[in-house]
Amino acid sequence: MTLRSTLTLTGALLGASVVMAPLASAADVPDSRVQRTDPMTSFVMQRDGKTSAQAKSYPAAKERKQSSLRSPEAKGVNADGAWFEGTQLVVGVSSSADAAKVRSAGLRPSTTVSQSSPDAVADRVLAKAGRQSGHVVTVGPDLSTGVVEVRPAKDAPARLRRTIAAMDRVTVTTADELTTQADVVPGRIMDLSPGTNCSLGFPGTTSSGNNVLLTAGHCVEGLPDILDVNGTHIGRGTHSRFREGYSSVDMGLMDIDSEDVGQPYVDSRGHSGYYAVQGASKNPVGSEICKAGNTTGWTCGTIKAYNRTVNYGGTSVSGLAEASVCTEGGDSGGAYIGVGNLAQGMTSGGPVGVECGYNRGYDAGSYSFFQPVVDAANYYGVRVAVAN
């Protein structure tokens, strides 16, 4: 059964922006506008009414907690999910020994809530829905509560709703209509030939030294040639795990032409300059995050969840993250950057009919889904480019 989905992919429009300057050198990014500070500072000032000094210390405290997690991980702790409660980082663990190592790093362990446990519940929800799973628009864990959020379509059968609601550790709400979203490098339209317009994501290199760019898979489905705003060829789609109408993953890869340069700077679209990428990670749930997009500019929010499964009108996409970041059509592939100047992912989709405004930061509201860049980089064997 085909779902009349309330979610949308945001490809096929103008998209958002990342970090590659086609037919250019790094000189195209003005040194005077490159920010080495955390991109969340202005967001926190806007959201919380903090002074500049207070706003700088808040993400800095979260960055220290994120960095502290490396110590227990180096001691063999396999963190099973992590999320912020204020500036305290809570880490899911499976044993008292791991809990002790997490606690010694100044973090709070949790042996009752983790990522894998609600992930298994989410799998059972889809299995229980069976042939009616197309009516489930979004399903995935909420680490802050330890339950699975299920959002059926408005026209989902009442019996399906009752069946899911009766399951343990599950909450049920009605879904918005979703769609995919798309774009190109710092404000420039990226034309797909054949096709329409979409977005480029984070540049990097393969193990063989080839220059590539990570983007949303639906942007390079069909492996199109890619042109810049002037109609100049800048690359070609080489891989995509997105297949319309089938169970998919929204990650893809573009090969950058040898004469073009991928740059590790996210363009905030006139909001606050360019942000130097210092690495790539999956920042904890509850961490602040902003994205750059051609349609909506700079919009911000927090990471809400990982491992969401989303239904875009009959195409079920797994492995997405959800954030309270506003996006519109034309933002797909756009760059999400988080606390610590760490690359987070590329826009996949969001609700239909949302109006974000432009460069409204936190005030834009709404929510969206993104493909975590770490998962895409690991799958394709890409080292994400970082600034010196």
C-alpha angles and dihedrals in degrees: 000000000000114000118227086222124207091204124082138201109229099219124113094057137069110301145203133274148259145160115303125102108201118216090002146095128234087275087082088075105068110234090217091062099045110111119211091178123093110280090221095070098087090040092055091047090052096043101040103026091238125158118252092260093048092047091053093050095050099063088035089060090050092047090054090052091049090051091048090062090068091071098061090038088056087053091057101268110148102207108219097203130323132215139173126244099189103311094330114104116218117201126199113228136171103215142041089239091058090044090057092051091049091048092050088058090059094257131120117247124211122199094174101053124044141145100254097053097059089038087063090049090052090053089052091051091057091044090051091049090053112164089005093059088107087074090061105089098179134010130169147113129291104208094192090065102021092234134114118247115216121188113189121192117266090252095048113134114265090231091058090051091051092048093052094042090055091060119103118257094011132122123193127208132158118267130234119232109268135202138175120259135210152193153132144253123310097337096316121123114244110211120208117212111230097021139033132280131314144152139274121223135197120334123227145140134263123229088266091055097254116152111236141160128226115221143154110298095228088060093063101032104136091028098255129192110256125223132185127232090280093053092253116146110247103165150319135252109250106171138022132171092192117101118175113238095016139082103283150166116229100227129113144166134227125196110226116222112252094245093055129084129223111212126204096222128104112218110223089205097246094316102106111337128263124326118219111230110232099182143312130267148140099258114209123274108271093036119131118253138177133194135203118221137172093226102038103019117206115004127165144194140129134290106261104181149338131223096037118166111212131189114216101190096306099335109104111206120192134191097043128143122222125219135177088242121127119236136168137191107300096041101092117128089020119147123261114198126184147186111324092028087277120158110242109177153293127281115263107169151308145187121322119246098019117146111206100173115217128295091349095143112195093354092070092078124183124094142256144187127242137187107241108242093215092060092048093046092049093047094051096035094243127155107214113231116247131194121253 
